[in-house]
Amino acid sequence: MGSSERPSGQTESAESAARPAVTVAVTETAGETRGARFARRAHRTRLYLYAGAAVVLLVCLIALVLANTGYVRVSWVFGSSSVSLVWLVLISAILGALLGMVLGALFHWRTRAPRS
């Protein structure tokens, strides 16, 4: 063996021992701009606020149902019946939510941007 030839296992260990170890700090969002990071965090905050508002509304609905466990007489167009207030409140809430979703979709569809 010549002086320039070294066994392959010895070459890497000798060279790596001679050089100091360099560590590179990589941030979590290396390719993300400040504006994109702000938009992502703002979106996450809005989602948490929506989830919190949904929980608050659900708790209010449950409290309303639990407070109204009696029976009432409901007058329909062609008659009347006796209904538990719990069911009346729940069915009214479900119908209101469904009507809100249908109207929201209808308004979105009617006011969408024209196709080109």
C-alpha positions as CSV (number, residue, x, y, z in Angstrom):
1,M,0.0,0.0,0.0
2,G,1.1,3.5,-0.8
3,S,1.1,6.4,1.6
4,S,-2.0,7.9,-0.1
5,E,-4.0,4.7,0.2
6,R,-5.8,3.9,3.4
7,P,-8.3,1.2,4.3
8,S,-11.8,2.5,3.7
9,G,-13.0,2.1,7.3
10,Q,-10.0,4.1,8.6
11,T,-10.5,7.0,6.2
12,E,-13.9,8.1,7.4
13,S,-13.2,7.7,11.1
14,A,-9.9,9.5,10.9
15,E,-11.3,12.4,8.9
16,S,-14.5,12.7,11.0
17,A,-12.5,12.7,14.2
18,A,-10.3,15.5,12.9
19,R,-13.3,17.8,12.0
20,P,-15.5,19.3,14.6
21,A,-19.2,18.3,14.5
22,V,-21.4,21.0,13.0
23,T,-25.1,21.0,13.9
24,V,-27.6,22.9,11.8
25,A,-30.7,24.2,13.6
26,V,-33.7,23.6,11.4
27,T,-36.9,25.4,12.2
28,E,-40.2,23.7,12.1
29,T,-41.5,25.9,9.3
30,A,-38.4,26.2,7.2
31,G,-40.1,27.1,3.9
32,E,-43.0,29.1,5.4
33,T,-43.1,32.8,5.2
34,R,-44.2,35.0,8.0
35,G,-47.5,35.9,6.2
36,A,-48.3,32.2,5.6
37,R,-47.5,31.3,9.2
38,F,-49.7,34.1,10.4
39,A,-52.6,33.0,8.1
40,R,-52.2,29.4,9.3
41,R,-52.3,30.4,12.9
42,A,-55.2,32.8,12.4
43,H,-57.2,30.0,10.6
44,R,-56.5,27.6,13.5
45,T,-57.6,30.3,16.0
46,R,-60.9,30.8,14.1
47,L,-61.5,27.1,14.0
48,Y,-61.0,26.9,17.8
49,L,-63.4,29.9,18.2
50,Y,-66.0,28.2,16.1
51,A,-65.6,24.9,18.0
52,G,-66.0,26.8,21.3
53,A,-69.1,28.6,20.1
54,A,-70.6,25.3,19.0
55,V,-69.9,23.8,22.4
56,V,-71.5,26.8,24.1
57,L,-74.6,26.7,21.9
58,L,-74.9,22.9,22.5
59,V,-74.7,23.4,26.3
60,C,-77.4,26.2,26.1
61,L,-79.6,23.8,24.1
62,I,-79.2,21.0,26.6
63,A,-79.9,23.4,29.5
64,L,-83.0,24.6,27.7
65,V,-84.2,21.0,27.1
66,L,-83.6,20.0,30.7
67,A,-85.4,23.0,32.0
68,N,-88.5,22.3,29.9
69,T,-89.6,18.8,30.6
70,G,-93.3,19.4,30.9
71,Y,-96.1,18.9,28.3
72,V,-97.8,21.6,26.3
73,R,-100.7,21.7,24.0
74,V,-99.6,22.6,20.4
75,S,-102.1,23.9,18.0
76,W,-101.5,22.8,14.4
77,V,-103.3,24.1,11.4
78,F,-105.7,21.1,11.3
79,G,-105.9,20.2,15.0
80,S,-103.9,20.2,18.2
81,S,-101.9,17.8,20.2
82,S,-100.1,17.5,23.5
83,V,-96.3,17.4,23.1
84,S,-93.4,17.3,25.5
85,L,-91.4,20.5,25.5
86,V,-88.2,18.6,25.2
87,W,-89.2,17.1,21.8
88,L,-90.6,20.5,20.7
89,V,-87.3,22.3,21.4
90,L,-85.1,19.6,19.9
91,I,-87.2,19.3,16.7
92,S,-87.3,23.1,16.4
93,A,-83.5,23.3,16.8
94,I,-82.9,20.6,14.2
95,L,-85.4,22.2,11.7
96,G,-83.8,25.6,12.3
97,A,-80.3,24.2,11.7
98,L,-81.4,22.4,8.5
99,L,-83.2,25.5,7.2
100,G,-80.1,27.6,7.9
101,M,-77.8,25.2,6.0
102,V,-80.2,25.0,3.0
103,L,-80.6,28.8,2.9
104,G,-76.8,29.3,3.2
105,A,-76.2,26.9,0.3
106,L,-78.9,28.6,-1.8
107,F,-77.5,32.1,-1.2
108,H,-74.0,30.8,-1.9
109,W,-75.2,29.2,-5.2
110,R,-77.2,32.3,-6.3
111,T,-74.3,34.7,-5.5
112,R,-71.4,32.7,-6.8
113,A,-69.0,34.2,-9.3
114,P,-70.0,33.7,-12.9
115,R,-68.3,30.9,-14.8
116,S,-66.0,31.9,-17.6
